[in-house]
Amino acid sequence: MSDGLSERLSGADGAARRGRGPGLGLVWFLVWSGWKRQRLRTLLTVLGAALGVAVVTAIHVIDHNTIQSRMRAQTPEAVGIDFELTPKIRELDPVASLDRLRDFDSLRAAAPIHQAARIRVESESRGGLGFGALYGLRPGDDPFSRIQLLDGSWPSASELQATVGAETELDGVVLVGPWFVEEQGVEVGDTLVLAPPPLAPRSRCINGVRVPVESPIERVLEPRRVRVAGRLRSAGLGARDQGRVLVSGLEIARALAPTNPTVLQAQLAYGRDPDRVRERLEQDFLVSDGTSALLGESADERAFRNGLKLLGGLALMLGMFVVFQTLSQSLAERLRQIGLWKCLGVGSGTVGAVFLVDAVVVAALGSMLGAGLGLVLAFALQQLELSSLGRFEEWQLREIPPGPVLWTAGLGFVFTIAGAFFPWWRARRLSAVEILNARGLDKVRDVLRGVHLYLFALLCLLLPIGYLSMTTILSDSNEEMVLVLLQLAGFLFLFGAILLLAPVVVTWIGRVLLWPATKIWSFPAHLANKSIYGQRGRIATSICGLSIVFLAVLGVESLTSALHGDVRRLRRETLHDTLYLYGGSAKTVDLDRLAALDGVERVDRFLGPVAGPFELRAIDGDSLAVADRPFDGRSDLREVFDRERSVVVSRRLALLKDLRVGDGLDVGTEGGSVRYRVLAISDRAGFFPDERAFALCSPKWLKLDFCIGDERTAYCAVRLKPGTNLSVIRNQANEWYGFTQAKSGENIYRTLRNDVTRDFRLFQILLALILGLAALGVVNAMTIATLGRIRELGVLRALGTSQRQILGSLVLEGAVTGLLSALIALGLGLPLGRLLVEGMNRVAKVDAPYVLPSFALVVVPILGVVVGVAAAVVPGLRAARIDPAQAVRFE
């Protein structure tokens, strides 16, 4: 015993006699001595905690900056506004619907806005100031921070009543935008006169003809006299129209522009599903949701972001798994040392304090290092142009969201401490006599009895609950929420099942896998077999860590293969041998000239589009009746297409709106909502490069309902015979009709396929890091196990076993561990992949087919063996260099 330890034990003994308990100096000395003796164990523990925290931190930082960058890149006033609503019943005042809308539990806020596009502004002291855009809001009602004041104030409704009336000769107050301040010198307190411009003639499409509509205004619109109550910053509404903006009360804007509609702007409650909410709102409102995509919560983006968040949970779980495994195995390694401490007078409290202090310091270091590494990783991925929305989404911001970062670091810290509880509880219950009399692995097995159940409860139950409490799963539908949670629960169940059942499986499957090696390398194979049989629990935990990562790899590859299959199906049905022309305009009858060129089978002419919640275009019914089109062999549908208001909808639109053949589809027109009947659901009807959710109707109905004629077209699809020179067709279309843009179906297919590959690149990078984390756990376990077998290995070396044989036994053990992990993952991953694809189709509103991930089926076993062998190299080299003389005397 060293002099330093003797002095500290004497001090501890004196402190105990004086009633002060164990000395902190002794505890810290024992902790520091353990770190010096077990540098590798300490390093692996810190790295395990740090990498788990780092992956989760990086995911949250990437997601935060992606969404914030997208929102701020759009018009500033759109931030926080997800829907703009207009009642389907035109006679209904939108403000009257506001209270009912605010009770809608899926909306966080709602407020009206009325725009008068061009208002003449005059100053009583300086004359005419020009024109500006007037926006009317209810006083004191601005839940979206649309008003940001440079100075002055926006009065409440009660304050406004006190300043308006016959005595003041004011009709209200107004806020002025930056242009009026900087160019015209308007100040707070000035009096302005707002007057509408002359009314332009109005018309409405009625039965295909634009008919002038008499103005409902029977009196001349009177100007409004207002006082300037404040000046706007160049943000929110102040950033619109180059700062030529005025904001007044709602009544003034409605009085100056009575023919313009009052719109209700609404914001989703956080985490709600915009697709589901829109479906419910569309029962009473015409919904414009162009700004909802700003939040990254459209169906496909929401599914991608949810996948990243679940992947973060897996990373944190594996990081804590490595930490717990290290702390528990180190207890088994330090059994004799603990016995010697107790024989020398160290109490159970001091032993427990050693484990606690060790865990606290390691947890703090791991959490802080993980948070820092997570920020570095997030900003490194920014340079690779990766985002959390499943496609390239430039994010210039470098904001650090303090809540998720601190919460993630806190979870890592808390669960590292929780991981130390089991070895602390076991260590303080051990007696010195039991420890010193123990030989072999029996005492180790006794000490670690129940560790798997504790680990399962800690990592598969408590950690996910803590993680989900800080990570909102983006969903509003109960069914979808259940689906996402069931997927997570499935991963956890598989994790626990492997952890609990693998010790039984390992004993016989491991021998089967080692049998070929016994014919070639018999003695190393015998040593590996003995190790696997004698340390089934430790092997099982290593297999569990690797197999759950391989399951995630197979899941991601299943999703990727399914989306690639969806793109291939689109190519087969629509894109093959087709050239899409746009960027110009041509008379539809003139396109017969293009159809007469050599190599051209036919030309499909598309009219429109009509703007709305989805894209509505028109196509001649004869084009839908040719071979491989929706009306092929269905003359009855062809007749109905022209006779009744009906549409052919794409598969994506049918999924988004839950449409079936025969259902009604409401389409907003100038005269109100009109219902079309769904005749067919097919992607064979056409393709539009920027939109896969569309509907096609007959030109007759586009003319009657929207007054869009069939004389000219700006988009057409040219079906070509195999081998046709695309450049000739493209050049002729440009020369004759001015089509400046052309995309071949093959180029579109390659672009869509590359988009899928690029979308999942972030998953692949994160999975590679998580696989490294799992491999770290294997290295950790094998290193600790090797240290526990120093005496045994020393005896083998003394009896003539070569370094090559010792190293070979550990390499075989690692290879079996990796291969077993891969086989278990393959057995469970294939049915899980099918479930994931079905879940993705339901959540993301796609119809991707399940495709066997053949590449992953080959790569995963190879990857398992490589990772297992690589993880065995470090402990294997250390074991091979053991000095037999010292090892035999090792206690």
Summary of the structure (lengths in Angstrom):
residues: 891
radius of gyration: 35.6
end to end distance: 13.7
largest distance: 112.8
contacts: 3143
relative contact order: 0.11
helix: 59%
strand: 17%
